[in-house]
Amino acid sequence: MTLEAKIAIVIGLAVVAAIAGAVWRNRTGSSKSVRDGGIVNLKELAALKNGNLVTKFGRKTTFIQFSSEYCTQCRQTARLLGELEKNDDGILHVEIDITNRLELAKKFNVLQTPTTLVLDSKGRIKSRIGGAPKVNVIQDELNEIQKASFEI
Amino acid sequence: MSIQEKAGIDPRGPRFGAAITSVLLLITVFLGLDRNTQDAGFILLAFIDALFLIGAVLGNSRHPYGVIFKKFVRPRLAAPKELEDPRPPQFAQTVGFFVASLGLATQAFGFEYGVALFGGLAFIAAFLNAVFAFCLGCQIWLGLRRIGVIRG
């Protein structure tokens, strides 16, 4: 193989990696709206919050965050959503470690962690966020839910 | 133990290591592309593979790059904004070990570009980690778990 070809391959590899990274960073943490999302069954979820079983949705919205063991961004996400919950008593943040609950991963089609489901006040899935949510994405979600609650 | 309770490491440590690894892997690819330099590429990948094994077994903080980071780099930096769970980067080291070993094995069994191909794949992951803080554990751990490659 010529030197030029080898250099081209090596540079090409670096460029491919850089483009892949830019695409990933752009996409991760964006929200996808879910059409005709079902209502989450809290019993089946059996999520714990401060040691208690979660039996009610948040008054305005609920963030269900699926986390796993080997996940750096889960921590950051939990901190971000926990902060929102602290500042608004209509918001509920539920974190579920699905390390040993693969049936939930299957049911909600979770492939990466964190994956966050955004529910409305009735517990219906409005959208889902793969990866650590971007702050503006969360803000948009909250605005939308605020708007919807005025319309009702 | 919940995800939040684990002691943390400086997240810049593993990324510092990944930056060195990605440069070495790019050199590996370059060497692996040419018959005349393939042996050198093989030796370099074997060296990187051994380091991955250290990281996978002992964790990033006892990995040579982690030690260099702690001794020489971290004292020059401001305190980290947040600490990170040490397990995700350790998982990434394990994945790196498997991928690099595949490169060595396929090359040893006669696939001419084994070192270049698998070195290239490992490069992409290491580069994404170093430059974009991409977390391999977040992206693939759950998927591997779901298809049964990893057991809990």
Interface residues (C-beta under 8 A of the other chain):
Chain A: M1 A5 K6 I7 I9 V10 L13 A14 V16 A17 A18 A20 G21 A22 W24 R25 S67 S68 E69 Y70 C71 T72 Q73 C74 R75 Q76 A78 R79 D97 I98 T99 N100 L102 A105 K106 V110 L111 Q112 T113 P114 G131
Chain B: S2 I3 Q4 P11 L26 V29 F30 L33 D34 E82 E84 D85 R87 P88 P89 F91 G120 F123 I124 F127 L128 V131 F132 A133 F134 C135 G137 C138 Q139 I140 W141 L142 G143 R145 R146 G152
